[in-house]
Amino acid sequence: MTLEIDWSYDAVVQRRENYYAASQRKFQPYRKPLIVKRGKGQYLWDEDDNRLIDLLGMNVCISVGHAHPDVVRAASEQAAVLPHCTTMFYHPVPAHFAEELAATMPDGYDWVVHFTNSGAEAIDLALMMARTYSGKSDIVSLQGGYHGPTYGAQSITGISGFRHNVNLPGHVQFALSPNPYRSEFGDDTERYLTSLENTIRYNTSGKIAAMVIEPVQGYVGIIPMPEGYITGAAERIRAAGGIMILDEVQAGFGRTGDSFWNFEQHDVVPEIVVAAKGIGNGYPLGAVIAQKEIAEPMAEKFLFHTYGANPMSCAAGRAVLEVLKREQLQQNAKVVGKQLLDGLTGLMHDHPIIGDVRGRGLMIAVELVKDRQTKEPAPEETAIVFEETRFNGLVTSKAGPDRSVLRLVPPLCLSTQDVPEIVRSMDRSFAALR
């Protein structure tokens, strides 16, 4: 049986408008909606068969490339036998995947895994796990951090555009995020750590359950944590009785190039790591990876996720790990990311509206400002450039609290041959402002 699909532009748009709830219609970045028909590797094709380079990685979920044959084969073979098995019963595929994920973590610790359906669910579980283990309530998060749209994840998200005007869970305090480009503290890591100390001293009970950090803040505009900050934060949080939760949903799985998990670049071992997005290459999958002693107290209560540890998604996840290693995509992210960063930095000479180009591996941001001295955000100009990138063959996204940052997080299979085309397309897009 083949179900009919109407690919006509007007019909697709109208069905979405008629039958999507308002909450799901919100994400519509382009003035003319983009309809995506198929993908292969780092490329997408729209309904008119125009090819685009996917610099959004379909929201950082596509790690090893669209429709990677090994991932498709693994998921399809499992789906043909048993697509779902509740965690009440045993199945070897999720257990194998848990073992393989644990093997990516630092030696000398007992690591365990709880699979979820998404990163937001994993964040909620990590918060519950930290509070259960510690017996404390206060959580410290960072301004500018994004952790998901659920009640719990929103409560620790430090961007107003992602926080709904509802009664979110309490006992959360926000520390000043290290942002060398925007903050008055510049690149002075010790001043940020002093600010964190003051947040603990004045805004909490002094007894902390956990601190949650994205090692590279994603949606606020690709802000990598500076050297020494996460280590210093861990010292202060642990002195207050808390644990460290590292949100690697965007920065993990080799995306930043120098290591599989970004926290490895910061000389710290977190008690909990949250993973999702690239873990499944588009299949719904998230995970809380925790030190066993931290996770063990949760055994006192019944908790499960209906599709958590789904064998089909876990089969895809196992294939993702194999492809990452075999195709050396972490190293590719490092090499191609450096070339792309250099190419985009070179555009600053001809386009003074570009205030900053920054990033790690294949997490890159181009921030637009009206004036490089005042650093006044340029959201209107960003919107124009953003629309032009699409017509110049790129899929990007707008990010940052003022929507004045172009965020580039492509699949890790992006090649050196793609870089000149991307830079030329970006150049043409910025030239439209003239």
C-alpha positions as CSV (number, residue, x, y, z in Angstrom):
1,M,0.0,0.0,0.0
2,T,1.3,3.5,-0.9
3,L,-0.3,6.5,0.8
4,E,-0.9,9.4,-1.4
5,I,1.2,12.6,-0.8
6,D,0.2,15.9,-2.4
7,W,3.5,17.8,-3.0
8,S,1.9,20.8,-4.6
9,Y,3.1,24.0,-2.9
10,D,-0.2,25.5,-2.0
11,A,-1.7,22.3,-0.7
12,V,1.3,21.7,1.6
13,V,1.1,25.2,3.0
14,Q,-2.6,25.1,3.4
15,R,-2.7,21.8,5.2
16,R,-0.1,23.0,7.7
17,E,-2.1,26.2,8.3
18,N,-5.4,24.4,8.7
19,Y,-4.3,21.4,10.8
20,Y,-1.2,22.3,12.8
21,A,-1.7,23.8,16.2
22,A,-0.5,27.4,16.7
23,S,2.4,26.1,18.8
24,Q,3.7,23.9,15.9
25,R,3.2,26.6,13.3
26,K,5.5,28.9,15.1
27,F,8.7,27.7,13.4
28,Q,8.4,29.3,10.0
29,P,11.7,31.2,9.4
30,Y,11.4,32.2,5.8
31,R,8.9,34.6,4.3
32,K,8.1,32.0,1.6
33,P,8.0,28.6,3.4
34,L,10.7,26.1,2.4
35,I,9.3,22.7,1.5
36,V,12.0,20.0,1.7
37,K,11.5,17.0,-0.5
38,R,14.6,14.9,0.0
39,G,18.2,14.9,1.4
40,K,21.5,13.2,0.7
41,G,24.6,13.7,2.7
42,Q,25.0,17.5,3.4
43,Y,22.5,18.4,0.7
44,L,18.7,19.1,0.5
45,W,16.4,19.5,-2.4
46,D,13.2,21.5,-2.3
47,E,9.9,20.6,-4.0
48,D,11.2,22.2,-7.2
49,D,14.4,20.1,-7.1
50,N,16.6,23.1,-6.2
51,R,19.7,21.8,-4.4
52,L,20.7,23.5,-1.1
53,I,23.6,23.0,1.3
54,D,22.2,22.2,4.7
55,L,24.1,24.4,7.1
56,L,21.4,23.8,9.7
57,G,21.8,20.0,9.8
58,M,18.0,20.0,10.1
59,N,18.4,21.7,13.5
60,V,21.7,19.9,14.4
61,C,20.1,16.5,14.2
62,I,21.8,15.3,11.1
63,S,25.3,14.3,12.1
64,V,26.6,11.7,9.6
65,G,24.5,13.0,6.6
66,H,20.9,12.9,5.3
67,A,19.7,9.4,4.5
68,H,23.1,7.8,5.2
69,P,22.7,4.3,3.8
70,D,24.2,2.5,6.8
71,V,21.9,4.3,9.2
72,V,18.9,3.7,7.0
73,R,19.7,0.1,6.6
74,A,20.2,-0.5,10.4
75,A,16.9,1.2,11.2
76,S,15.0,-0.5,8.4
77,E,16.2,-4.0,9.2
78,Q,15.2,-3.5,12.8
79,A,11.8,-2.0,11.9
80,A,11.1,-5.0,9.6
81,V,11.6,-7.4,12.6
82,L,10.4,-5.4,15.7
83,P,10.1,-1.6,15.5
84,H,9.1,-1.2,19.2
85,C,9.7,-3.0,22.4
86,T,8.7,-1.4,25.7
87,T,11.4,-1.2,28.3
88,M,9.4,-3.6,30.6
89,F,10.8,-6.3,28.3
90,Y,14.4,-7.0,27.3
91,H,16.0,-6.5,23.8
92,P,19.7,-6.7,23.0
93,V,19.9,-3.6,20.6
94,P,19.4,-0.9,23.2
95,A,21.6,-2.7,25.7
96,H,24.4,-2.9,23.1
97,F,24.0,0.8,22.3
98,A,24.1,1.7,26.0
99,E,27.4,-0.2,26.4
100,E,28.8,1.5,23.3
101,L,27.8,5.0,24.5
102,A,29.3,4.2,28.0
103,A,32.5,3.3,26.2
104,T,32.8,6.9,24.8
105,M,32.9,8.3,28.3
106,P,36.1,8.8,30.5
107,D,37.7,5.8,32.0
108,G,37.6,5.1,35.7
109,Y,33.9,5.6,36.2
110,D,30.9,3.3,36.0
111,W,28.6,4.9,33.4
112,V,24.9,4.0,32.8
113,V,22.4,5.2,30.3
114,H,18.7,6.0,30.3
115,F,17.3,6.5,26.8
116,T,14.6,9.0,26.1
117,N,12.7,10.3,23.0
118,S,14.3,13.7,22.9
119,G,16.9,16.1,24.4
120,A,14.2,18.0,26.4
121,E,13.0,14.8,28.0
122,A,16.6,13.9,28.8
123,I,17.1,17.3,30.4
124,D,14.0,16.9,32.6
125,L,15.3,13.5,33.7
126,A,18.8,14.8,34.4
127,L,17.3,17.5,36.7
128,M,15.2,14.9,38.5
129,M,18.2,12.6,38.8
130,A,20.4,15.4,40.3
131,R,17.7,16.5,42.8
132,T,16.9,12.9,43.8
133,Y,20.6,12.1,44.3
134,S,21.5,15.3,46.2
135,G,18.3,15.8,48.2
136,K,18.5,19.4,47.2
137,S,16.4,21.6,45.0
138,D,18.4,24.6,43.7
139,I,19.7,24.4,40.1
140,V,22.1,26.9,38.6
141,S,22.0,27.5,34.8
142,L,23.5,30.1,32.5
143,Q,22.0,33.2,30.9
144,G,21.8,32.4,27.2
145,G,21.6,28.6,27.7
146,Y,19.0,26.7,25.8
147,H,17.9,23.3,27.1
148,G,14.5,22.5,25.5
149,P,10.8,23.4,25.4
150,T,9.3,21.2,28.1
151,Y,8.3,22.7,31.5
152,G,11.5,21.5,33.2
153,A,13.8,22.3,30.3
154,Q,12.3,25.8,29.9
155,S,12.8,26.5,33.6
156,I,16.6,26.4,33.1
157,T,16.6,28.0,29.6
158,G,18.1,31.5,29.8
159,I,16.6,33.1,26.7
160,S,13.3,34.9,27.0
161,G,12.1,33.9,23.5
162,F,12.0,30.3,24.6
163,R,10.4,30.8,28.0
164,H,6.6,30.9,28.0
165,N,4.6,33.2,30.2
166,V,3.5,30.4,32.5
167,N,4.3,29.2,36.0
168,L,7.5,27.4,35.3
169,P,9.2,25.2,38.0
170,G,11.2,27.2,40.5
171,H,14.5,26.8,42.4
172,V,16.5,27.9,39.3
173,Q,19.0,30.7,39.3
174,F,20.9,32.1,36.3
175,A,24.6,33.0,36.4
176,L,26.2,35.4,33.9
177,S,27.3,33.5,30.8
178,P,30.9,33.9,29.6
179,N,30.5,35.8,26.3
180,P,33.8,37.5,25.3
181,Y,32.1,39.4,22.5
182,R,29.1,40.8,24.3
183,S,29.8,40.8,28.1
184,E,31.4,43.7,30.0
185,F,33.8,41.1,31.4
186,G,35.2,40.3,28.0
187,D,37.4,37.3,28.2
188,D,38.2,37.6,31.9
189,T,37.2,34.1,33.1
190,E,37.9,34.8,36.7
191,R,35.3,37.6,36.8
192,Y,32.6,35.2,35.4
193,L,33.5,32.7,38.1
194,T,33.3,35.4,40.8
195,S,29.9,36.3,39.4
196,L,28.9,32.6,39.7
197,E,30.1,32.6,43.3
198,N,27.8,35.6,43.9
199,T,24.9,33.8,42.3
200,I,25.3,30.9,44.7
201,R,25.9,33.1,47.7
202,Y,23.0,35.6,47.2
203,N,20.4,33.9,45.0
204,T,20.3,30.3,46.3
205,S,20.1,28.5,49.6
206,G,23.8,27.8,49.3
207,K,23.1,24.1,48.9
208,I,23.0,23.2,45.2
209,A,21.6,20.2,43.4
210,A,23.4,20.8,40.1
211,M,24.6,23.3,37.5
212,V,23.7,22.8,33.9
213,I,26.0,24.0,31.1
214,E,26.1,23.8,27.4
215,P,29.9,23.7,26.7
216,V,29.1,25.6,23.5
217,Q,25.9,27.5,23.8
218,G,23.9,26.9,20.6
219,Y,20.7,28.9,20.1
220,V,22.1,32.1,21.7
221,G,24.6,32.3,18.9
222,I,27.4,29.7,19.3
223,I,29.2,30.8,22.4
224,P,32.0,28.4,23.4
225,M,32.8,28.2,27.1
226,P,36.3,29.7,27.6
227,E,39.2,27.7,29.0
228,G,39.0,27.3,32.7
229,Y,35.4,28.3,33.1
230,I,33.8,24.8,33.3
231,T,36.5,23.5,35.6
232,G,36.2,26.5,37.9
233,A,32.4,26.2,37.9
234,A,32.6,22.5,38.8
235,E,34.8,23.4,41.8
236,R,32.3,25.9,43.1
237,I,29.2,23.8,42.5
238,R,30.7,20.7,44.1
239,A,31.8,22.8,47.1
240,A,28.1,23.7,47.5
241,G,27.1,20.0,47.3
242,G,26.0,19.9,43.7
243,I,26.9,17.9,40.6
244,M,27.7,19.0,37.0
245,I,25.3,18.3,34.1
246,L,26.8,18.9,30.7
247,D,24.2,19.4,27.9
248,E,26.0,18.0,24.9
249,V,22.8,17.8,22.8
250,Q,24.3,20.2,20.2
251,A,28.1,20.2,20.8
252,G,28.5,16.4,21.3
253,F,29.2,13.5,18.9
254,G,32.4,15.0,17.5
255,R,30.8,18.2,16.2
256,T,33.4,20.6,17.7
257,G,36.3,18.5,16.2
258,D,38.9,18.2,18.9
259,S,37.0,15.5,20.9
260,F,34.0,13.3,20.8
261,W,32.4,15.1,23.8
262,N,33.1,18.8,24.1
263,F,33.6,18.6,27.9
264,E,36.8,16.6,27.2
265,Q,38.4,19.9,26.1
266,H,37.8,21.4,29.5
267,D,39.6,19.0,31.8
268,V,36.4,18.1,33.7
269,V,34.4,14.9,34.2
270,P,30.7,15.7,34.7
271,E,28.4,13.5,36.7
272,I,25.7,13.6,34.0
273,V,25.9,14.1,30.2
274,V,22.8,14.8,28.2
275,A,22.8,13.8,24.5
276,A,20.3,13.9,21.7
277,K,20.0,15.3,18.1
278,G,23.1,14.0,16.3
279,I,22.9,10.8,18.4
280,G,20.2,9.4,16.0
281,N,20.9,11.3,12.8
282,G,17.2,12.2,12.5
283,Y,15.7,9.3,14.4
284,P,14.0,10.3,17.6
285,L,16.5,9.6,20.4
286,G,17.9,11.1,23.5
287,A,20.0,9.8,26.4
288,V,21.1,10.7,29.9
289,I,24.5,9.2,30.5
290,A,25.3,9.3,34.2
291,Q,27.7,8.0,36.7
292,K,26.1,4.9,38.2
293,E,26.0,6.2,41.8
294,I,24.2,9.4,40.7
295,A,21.5,7.4,38.7
296,E,21.0,4.6,41.3
297,P,18.6,6.5,43.7
298,M,16.1,6.8,40.8
299,A,15.4,3.1,41.2
300,E,13.2,3.9,44.2
301,K,10.5,5.4,41.9
302,F,8.9,4.1,38.7
303,L,9.9,6.2,35.6
304,F,9.9,5.4,32.0
305,H,9.7,7.0,28.5
306,T,7.3,5.1,26.2
307,Y,9.6,5.1,23.2
308,G,12.8,5.4,25.2
309,A,15.2,2.5,24.3
310,N,13.2,2.0,21.1
311,P,15.1,-0.8,19.3
312,M,14.7,0.9,15.8
313,S,16.1,4.3,17.0
314,C,18.8,2.6,19.0
315,A,19.8,0.5,15.9
316,A,20.2,3.8,14.1
317,G,22.2,5.2,17.0
318,R,24.6,2.3,16.9
319,A,25.1,2.8,13.1
320,V,25.8,6.5,13.7
321,L,28.6,5.6,16.1
322,E,30.1,3.2,13.6
323,V,29.9,5.8,10.7
324,L,31.4,8.5,12.8
325,K,34.5,6.3,13.5
326,R,34.8,4.7,10.1
327,E,34.5,7.9,8.1
328,Q,36.5,10.0,10.6
329,L,33.8,12.6,10.8
330,Q,35.1,14.2,14.0
331,Q,38.4,14.9,12.3
332,N,36.5,16.1,9.2
333,A,34.6,18.5,11.4
334,K,37.8,19.9,12.7
335,V,39.5,20.4,9.3
336,V,36.5,21.6,7.3
337,G,35.2,23.7,10.2
338,K,38.6,25.5,10.3
339,Q,38.5,26.2,6.6
340,L,34.9,27.4,6.8
341,L,35.7,29.6,9.8
342,D,38.7,31.2,7.9
343,G,36.6,31.7,4.8
344,L,33.8,33.4,6.6
345,T,36.2,35.5,8.6
346,G,37.7,36.7,5.3
347,L,34.3,38.2,4.4
348,M,34.7,40.7,7.3
349,H,36.9,42.9,5.1
350,D,34.3,43.6,2.5
351,H,31.2,43.5,4.8
352,P,31.6,45.8,7.9
353,I,28.2,44.6,9.1
354,I,29.9,41.4,10.2
355,G,30.8,42.0,13.8
356,D,32.2,38.6,14.8
357,V,32.8,35.2,13.3
358,R,33.4,32.4,15.9
359,G,33.0,28.8,16.6
360,R,34.5,25.3,17.1
361,G,34.6,22.6,14.4
362,L,31.2,22.7,12.6
363,M,29.5,25.0,15.1
364,I,30.0,28.4,13.6
365,A,28.3,31.8,14.1
366,V,28.4,35.0,12.0
367,E,27.1,37.9,14.2
368,L,25.8,41.0,12.5
369,V,26.0,44.5,14.0
370,K,25.1,48.0,12.8
371,D,28.5,49.3,14.1
372,R,31.5,47.3,15.1
373,Q,32.4,49.8,17.8
374,T,29.0,49.9,19.5
375,K,28.2,46.3,18.6
376,E,24.5,47.3,18.2
377,P,22.7,44.2,16.9
378,A,21.4,44.3,13.4
379,P,18.3,42.1,13.3
380,E,16.7,43.7,10.3
381,E,19.8,43.3,8.2
382,T,20.2,39.7,9.4
383,A,16.7,38.9,8.2
384,I,17.6,40.2,4.7
385,V,20.8,38.3,4.6
386,F,19.1,35.2,5.9
387,E,16.5,35.3,3.1
388,E,19.2,35.8,0.5
389,T,21.2,32.7,1.7
390,R,18.3,30.5,0.8
391,F,18.2,31.9,-2.8
392,N,21.9,31.5,-3.0
393,G,21.6,27.8,-2.2
394,L,22.1,27.6,1.6
395,V,19.9,26.6,4.5
396,T,21.0,28.5,7.7
397,S,19.2,29.8,10.8
398,K,18.8,33.0,12.7
399,A,19.9,32.8,16.3
400,G,20.7,35.0,19.3
401,P,18.4,37.0,21.6
402,D,18.1,39.7,18.9
403,R,18.0,37.2,16.0
404,S,21.1,38.9,14.7
405,V,23.3,35.8,14.3
406,L,23.6,33.4,11.4
407,R,24.1,29.9,12.9
408,L,25.9,27.3,10.8
409,V,25.7,23.7,12.1
410,P,25.9,21.4,9.1
411,P,26.2,17.6,8.9
412,L,29.7,16.5,9.8
413,C,30.2,15.1,6.3
414,L,30.4,18.7,4.9
415,S,33.5,18.6,2.6
416,T,36.3,20.9,1.7
417,Q,34.8,21.1,-1.8
418,D,31.7,22.7,-0.3
419,V,33.6,25.5,1.5
420,P,34.3,27.8,-1.5
421,E,30.7,27.5,-2.7
422,I,29.4,28.4,0.8
423,V,31.7,31.4,1.2
424,R,30.7,32.7,-2.3
425,S,27.0,32.3,-1.5
426,M,27.5,34.1,1.8
427,D,29.4,36.9,0.1
428,R,26.5,37.3,-2.5
429,S,24.0,37.3,0.4
430,F,25.7,40.0,2.3
431,A,26.2,42.0,-0.9
432,A,22.4,42.3,-1.2
433,L,22.5,44.8,1.7
434,R,24.1,47.3,-0.6
